[in-house]
């Protein structure tokens, strides 16, 4: 389907047909992730809800360095004033 780009305030907008919005489960105010692919296509997908627990689990798995005393505290403790 071909559509046009319109001006919306200082931005540009593309109107989504109702059938596409229904197929994606989108409604007014819904969050979407927009990106440009390597071949120059515009990719629009419904945004995933942020899962804090999953993010923290993934962050913990990525952490490889041991947690040690902060360097600044070590420097302050060793300072001679």
N, CA, C and O atoms as a GROMACS GRO file, in nm:
protein
  324
    1UNK      N    1   0.082  -0.117   0.000
    1UNK     CA    2   0.000   0.000   0.000
    1UNK      C    3   0.088   0.125   0.000
    1UNK      O    4   0.188   0.129   0.071
    2UNK      N    5   0.053   0.222  -0.076
    2UNK     CA    6   0.128   0.346  -0.081
    2UNK      C    7   0.051   0.453  -0.005
    2UNK      O    8  -0.071   0.463  -0.016
    3UNK      N    9   0.123   0.533   0.073
    3UNK     CA   10   0.064   0.644   0.147
    3UNK      C   11   0.158   0.763   0.136
    3UNK      O   12   0.266   0.752   0.078
    4UNK      N   13   0.120   0.875   0.191
    4UNK     CA   14   0.204   0.994   0.180
    4UNK      C   15   0.253   1.039   0.317
    4UNK      O   16   0.197   1.004   0.420
    5UNK      N   17   0.358   1.119   0.313
    5UNK     CA   18   0.413   1.179   0.434
    5UNK      C   19   0.352   1.318   0.448
    5UNK      O   20   0.350   1.395   0.352
    6UNK      N   21   0.302   1.348   0.567
    6UNK     CA   22   0.238   1.478   0.593
    6UNK      C   23   0.314   1.554   0.701
    6UNK      O   24   0.390   1.494   0.778
    7UNK      N   25   0.294   1.682   0.707
    7UNK     CA   26   0.354   1.765   0.812
    7UNK      C   27   0.262   1.763   0.933
    7UNK      O   28   0.141   1.778   0.920
    8UNK      N   29   0.321   1.745   1.051
    8UNK     CA   30   0.246   1.746   1.176
    8UNK      C   31   0.326   1.830   1.274
    8UNK      O   32   0.418   1.779   1.338
    9UNK      N   33   0.293   1.956   1.288
    9UNK     CA   34   0.371   2.049   1.368
    9UNK      C   35   0.506   2.068   1.301
    9UNK      O   36   0.512   2.103   1.183
   10UNK      N   37   0.616   2.046   1.376
   10UNK     CA   38   0.751   2.056   1.319
   10UNK      C   39   0.802   1.921   1.270
   10UNK      O   40   0.915   1.911   1.223
   11UNK      N   41   0.719   1.818   1.280
   11UNK     CA   42   0.761   1.682   1.243
   11UNK      C   43   0.689   1.636   1.118
   11UNK      O   44   0.601   1.705   1.065
   12UNK      N   45   0.728   1.520   1.072
   12UNK     CA   46   0.659   1.454   0.961
   12UNK      C   47   0.584   1.334   1.015
   12UNK      O   48   0.627   1.274   1.114
   13UNK      N   49   0.474   1.299   0.952
   13UNK     CA   50   0.392   1.188   0.999
   13UNK      C   51   0.345   1.104   0.882
   13UNK      O   52   0.327   1.153   0.770
   14UNK      N   53   0.326   0.976   0.909
   14UNK     CA   54   0.268   0.883   0.812
   14UNK      C   55   0.143   0.826   0.878
   14UNK      O   56   0.150   0.777   0.991
   15UNK      N   57   0.032   0.832   0.811
   15UNK     CA   58  -0.094   0.781   0.865
   15UNK      C   59  -0.102   0.631   0.841
   15UNK      O   60  -0.082   0.583   0.729
   16UNK      N   61  -0.132   0.557   0.948
   16UNK     CA   62  -0.146   0.412   0.937
   16UNK      C   63  -0.293   0.379   0.909
   16UNK      O   64  -0.381   0.431   0.976
   17UNK      N   65  -0.318   0.294   0.812
   17UNK     CA   66  -0.457   0.251   0.789
   17UNK      C   67  -0.510   0.176   0.911
   17UNK      O   68  -0.434   0.108   0.980
   18UNK      N   69  -0.640   0.188   0.938
   18UNK     CA   70  -0.701   0.126   1.055
   18UNK      C   71  -0.679  -0.025   1.057
   18UNK      O   72  -0.657  -0.082   1.164
   19UNK      N   73  -0.683  -0.089   0.942
   19UNK     CA   74  -0.665  -0.236   0.939
   19UNK      C   75  -0.525  -0.276   0.984
   19UNK      O   76  -0.507  -0.380   1.047
   20UNK      N   77  -0.424  -0.194   0.951
   20UNK     CA   78  -0.288  -0.223   0.996
   20UNK      C   79  -0.275  -0.202   1.147
   20UNK      O   80  -0.213  -0.283   1.217
   21UNK      N   81  -0.335  -0.093   1.196
   21UNK     CA   82  -0.330  -0.066   1.340
   21UNK      C   83  -0.398  -0.178   1.418
   21UNK      O   84  -0.346  -0.221   1.521
   22UNK      N   85  -0.511  -0.226   1.370
   22UNK     CA   86  -0.579  -0.337   1.436
   22UNK      C   87  -0.495  -0.463   1.435
   22UNK      O   88  -0.487  -0.535   1.535
   23UNK      N   89  -0.431  -0.491   1.321
   23UNK     CA   90  -0.348  -0.611   1.309
   23UNK      C   91  -0.231  -0.609   1.406
   23UNK      O   92  -0.188  -0.714   1.454
   24UNK      N   93  -0.179  -0.490   1.435
   24UNK     CA   94  -0.066  -0.475   1.527
   24UNK      C   95  -0.110  -0.454   1.672
   24UNK      O   96  -0.027  -0.453   1.762
   25UNK      N   97  -0.240  -0.437   1.694
   25UNK     CA   98  -0.290  -0.412   1.828
   25UNK      C   99  -0.260  -0.272   1.876
   25UNK      O  100  -0.244  -0.250   1.996
   26UNK      N  101  -0.252  -0.176   1.784
   26UNK     CA  102  -0.221  -0.038   1.819
   26UNK      C  103  -0.347   0.044   1.836
   26UNK      O  104  -0.447   0.020   1.768
   27UNK      N  105  -0.342   0.140   1.927
   27UNK     CA  106  -0.449   0.237   1.943
   27UNK      C  107  -0.384   0.372   1.964
   27UNK      O  108  -0.262   0.382   1.977
   28UNK      N  109  -0.464   0.476   1.968
   28UNK     CA  110  -0.409   0.611   1.986
   28UNK      C  111  -0.328   0.618   2.114
   28UNK      O  112  -0.374   0.575   2.220
   29UNK      N  113  -0.207   0.672   2.105
   29UNK     CA  114  -0.119   0.685   2.220
   29UNK      C  115  -0.029   0.565   2.245
   29UNK      O  116   0.054   0.568   2.336
   30UNK      N  117  -0.043   0.460   2.165
   30UNK     CA  118   0.040   0.341   2.182
   30UNK      C  119   0.185   0.372   2.150
   30UNK      O  120   0.214   0.451   2.060
   31UNK      N  121   0.277   0.311   2.223
   31UNK     CA  122   0.420   0.330   2.199
   31UNK      C  123   0.467   0.234   2.090
   31UNK      O  124   0.427   0.118   2.087
   32UNK      N  125   0.552   0.283   2.001
   32UNK     CA  126   0.610   0.201   1.895
   32UNK      C  127   0.760   0.226   1.887
   32UNK      O  128   0.806   0.335   1.921
   33UNK      N  129   0.834   0.127   1.843
   33UNK     CA  130   0.977   0.142   1.817
   33UNK      C  131   0.993   0.160   1.667
   33UNK      O  132   0.944   0.080   1.588
   34UNK      N  133   1.063   0.267   1.629
   34UNK     CA  134   1.085   0.298   1.488
   34UNK      C  135   1.235   0.292   1.462
   34UNK      O  136   1.314   0.348   1.539
   35UNK      N  137   1.274   0.227   1.354
   35UNK     CA  138   1.416   0.220   1.317
   35UNK      C  139   1.428   0.213   1.166
   35UNK      O  140   1.333   0.183   1.094
   36UNK      N  141   1.548   0.242   1.120
   36UNK     CA  142   1.580   0.230   0.978
   36UNK      C  143   1.671   0.110   0.962
   36UNK      O  144   1.774   0.102   1.029
   37UNK      N  145   1.635   0.017   0.876
   37UNK     CA  146   1.714  -0.103   0.856
   37UNK      C  147   1.835  -0.074   0.768
   37UNK      O  148   1.846   0.033   0.709
   38UNK      N  149   1.926  -0.170   0.760
   38UNK     CA  150   2.048  -0.153   0.680
   38UNK      C  151   2.018  -0.127   0.534
   38UNK      O  152   2.094  -0.058   0.466
   39UNK      N  153   1.907  -0.182   0.484
   39UNK     CA  154   1.873  -0.161   0.343
   39UNK      C  155   1.787  -0.036   0.320
   39UNK      O  156   1.735  -0.015   0.210
   40UNK      N  157   1.770   0.047   0.426
   40UNK     CA  158   1.700   0.174   0.411
   40UNK      C  159   1.550   0.166   0.431
   40UNK      O  160   1.480   0.264   0.405
   41UNK      N  161   1.498   0.055   0.478
   41UNK     CA  162   1.355   0.042   0.502
   41UNK      C  163   1.321   0.097   0.640
   41UNK      O  164   1.404   0.093   0.732
   42UNK      N  165   1.202   0.149   0.655
   42UNK     CA  166   1.154   0.198   0.783
   42UNK      C  167   1.084   0.082   0.854
   42UNK      O  168   0.995   0.019   0.797
   43UNK      N  169   1.125   0.055   0.977
   43UNK     CA  170   1.068  -0.057   1.053
   43UNK      C  171   0.993  -0.001   1.173
   43UNK      O  172   1.049   0.075   1.251
   44UNK      N  173   0.867  -0.039   1.186
   44UNK     CA  174   0.783   0.009   1.294
   44UNK      C  175   0.720  -0.112   1.363
   44UNK      O  176   0.648  -0.188   1.300
   45UNK      N  177   0.749  -0.130   1.493
   45UNK     CA  178   0.693  -0.242   1.569
   45UNK      C  179   0.640  -0.191   1.702
   45UNK      O  180   0.692  -0.094   1.757
   46UNK      N  181   0.535  -0.256   1.756
   46UNK     CA  182   0.486  -0.214   1.887
   46UNK      C  183   0.597  -0.225   1.991
   46UNK      O  184   0.672  -0.322   1.991
   47UNK      N  185   0.608  -0.126   2.078
   47UNK     CA  186   0.712  -0.124   2.181
   47UNK      C  187   0.682  -0.230   2.286
   47UNK      O  188   0.566  -0.253   2.321
   48UNK      N  189   0.786  -0.293   2.335
   48UNK     CA  190   0.772  -0.391   2.442
   48UNK      C  191   0.768  -0.318   2.575
   48UNK      O  192   0.838  -0.219   2.594
   49UNK      N  193   0.686  -0.366   2.665
   49UNK     CA  194   0.680  -0.308   2.799
   49UNK      C  195   0.813  -0.334   2.868
   49UNK      O  196   0.871  -0.442   2.854
   50UNK      N  197   0.862  -0.236   2.943
   50UNK     CA  198   0.989  -0.250   3.012
   50UNK      C  199   0.972  -0.345   3.130
   50UNK      O  200   0.888  -0.322   3.216
   51UNK      N  201   1.052  -0.450   3.134
   51UNK     CA  202   1.048  -0.549   3.242
   51UNK      C  203   1.172  -0.529   3.328
   51UNK      O  204   1.282  -0.574   3.293
   52UNK      N  205   1.154  -0.460   3.441
   52UNK     CA  206   1.267  -0.426   3.527
   52UNK      C  207   1.338  -0.550   3.580
   52UNK      O  208   1.461  -0.554   3.584
   53UNK      N  209   1.262  -0.652   3.620
   53UNK     CA  210   1.322  -0.774   3.676
   53UNK      C  211   1.408  -0.844   3.570
   53UNK      O  212   1.519  -0.889   3.602
   54UNK      N  213   1.360  -0.853   3.447
   54UNK     CA  214   1.438  -0.917   3.341
   54UNK      C  215   1.563  -0.835   3.309
   54UNK      O  216   1.669  -0.892   3.283
   55UNK      N  217   1.550  -0.702   3.311
   55UNK     CA  218   1.665  -0.616   3.284
   55UNK      C  219   1.772  -0.635   3.391
   55UNK      O  220   1.890  -0.647   3.358
   56UNK      N  221   1.732  -0.636   3.519
   56UNK     CA  222   1.828  -0.654   3.627
   56UNK      C  223   1.895  -0.791   3.621
   56UNK      O  224   2.015  -0.804   3.649
   57UNK      N  225   1.819  -0.893   3.584
   57UNK     CA  226   1.876  -1.028   3.570
   57UNK      C  227   1.981  -1.029   3.459
   57UNK      O  228   2.090  -1.085   3.476
   58UNK      N  229   1.948  -0.968   3.346
   58UNK     CA  230   2.042  -0.962   3.233
   58UNK      C  231   2.165  -0.880   3.271
   58UNK      O  232   2.276  -0.917   3.234
   59UNK      N  233   2.147  -0.772   3.342
   59UNK     CA  234   2.258  -0.687   3.385
   59UNK      C  235   2.351  -0.764   3.479
   59UNK      O  236   2.473  -0.754   3.469
   60UNK      N  237   2.292  -0.839   3.571
   60UNK     CA  238   2.371  -0.919   3.665
   60UNK      C  239   2.454  -1.024   3.592
   60UNK      O  240   2.569  -1.049   3.628
   61UNK      N  241   2.395  -1.084   3.489
   61UNK     CA  242   2.468  -1.186   3.411
   61UNK      C  243   2.582  -1.124   3.332
   61UNK      O  244   2.684  -1.190   3.309
   62UNK      N  245   2.568  -0.999   3.291
   62UNK     CA  246   2.673  -0.933   3.213
   62UNK      C  247   2.787  -0.883   3.300
   62UNK      O  248   2.898  -0.862   3.252
   63UNK      N  249   2.759  -0.864   3.427
   63UNK     CA  250   2.861  -0.810   3.517
   63UNK      C  251   2.968  -0.915   3.541
   63UNK      O  252   2.941  -1.022   3.596
   64UNK      N  253   3.090  -0.884   3.502
   64UNK     CA  254   3.200  -0.980   3.515
   64UNK      C  255   3.303  -0.934   3.617
   64UNK      O  256   3.372  -1.017   3.677
   65UNK      N  257   3.316  -0.804   3.636
   65UNK     CA  258   3.414  -0.752   3.731
   65UNK      C  259   3.360  -0.764   3.872
   65UNK      O  260   3.242  -0.739   3.896
   66UNK      N  261   3.446  -0.804   3.966
   66UNK     CA  262   3.399  -0.812   4.105
   66UNK      C  263   3.372  -0.672   4.160
   66UNK      O  264   3.436  -0.575   4.121
   67UNK      N  265   3.279  -0.665   4.251
   67UNK     CA  266   3.248  -0.537   4.312
   67UNK      C  267   3.348  -0.516   4.425
   67UNK      O  268   3.356  -0.596   4.518
   68UNK      N  269   3.424  -0.408   4.418
   68UNK     CA  270   3.525  -0.378   4.517
   68UNK      C  271   3.498  -0.241   4.576
   68UNK      O  272   3.405  -0.172   4.535
   69UNK      N  273   3.579  -0.203   4.671
   69UNK     CA  274   3.566  -0.070   4.732
   69UNK      C  275   3.590   0.036   4.625
   69UNK      O  276   3.681   0.021   4.543
   70UNK      N  277   3.511   0.142   4.623
   70UNK     CA  278   3.529   0.247   4.524
   70UNK      C  279   3.670   0.306   4.529
   70UNK      O  280   3.727   0.325   4.636
   71UNK      N  281   3.724   0.334   4.413
   71UNK     CA  282   3.860   0.389   4.401
   71UNK      C  283   3.871   0.522   4.474
   71UNK      O  284   3.971   0.547   4.542
   72UNK      N  285   3.771   0.607   4.461
   72UNK     CA  286   3.779   0.739   4.526
   72UNK      C  287   3.789   0.726   4.677
   72UNK      O  288   3.861   0.802   4.742
   73UNK      N  289   3.717   0.629   4.735
   73UNK     CA  290   3.724   0.610   4.880
   73UNK      C  291   3.864   0.565   4.919
   73UNK      O  292   3.916   0.608   5.022
   74UNK      N  293   3.926   0.480   4.839
   74UNK     CA  294   4.063   0.436   4.866
   74UNK      C  295   4.158   0.554   4.861
   74UNK      O  296   4.246   0.566   4.947
   75UNK      N  297   4.143   0.640   4.762
   75UNK     CA  298   4.229   0.758   4.751
   75UNK      C  299   4.209   0.854   4.868
   75UNK      O  300   4.306   0.910   4.919
   76UNK      N  301   4.084   0.872   4.909
   76UNK     CA  302   4.058   0.960   5.024
   76UNK      C  303   4.119   0.904   5.151
   76UNK      O  304   4.176   0.978   5.231
   77UNK      N  305   4.106   0.772   5.171
   77UNK     CA  306   4.160   0.710   5.290
   77UNK      C  307   4.313   0.720   5.294
   77UNK      O  308   4.372   0.730   5.402
   78UNK      N  309   4.378   0.718   5.178
   78UNK     CA  310   4.524   0.722   5.171
   78UNK      C  311   4.578   0.864   5.167
   78UNK      O  312   4.700   0.885   5.176
   79UNK      N  313   4.489   0.963   5.153
   79UNK     CA  314   4.535   1.101   5.141
   79UNK      C  315   4.600   1.149   5.270
   79UNK      O  316   4.556   1.115   5.380
   80UNK      N  317   4.704   1.229   5.254
   80UNK     CA  318   4.775   1.286   5.369
   80UNK      C  319   4.751   1.435   5.369
   80UNK      O  320   4.811   1.509   5.291
   81UNK      N  321   4.664   1.479   5.456
   81UNK     CA  322   4.633   1.622   5.467
   81UNK      C  323   4.698   1.682   5.586
   81UNK      O  324   4.683   1.802   5.611
   0.00000   0.00000   0.00000
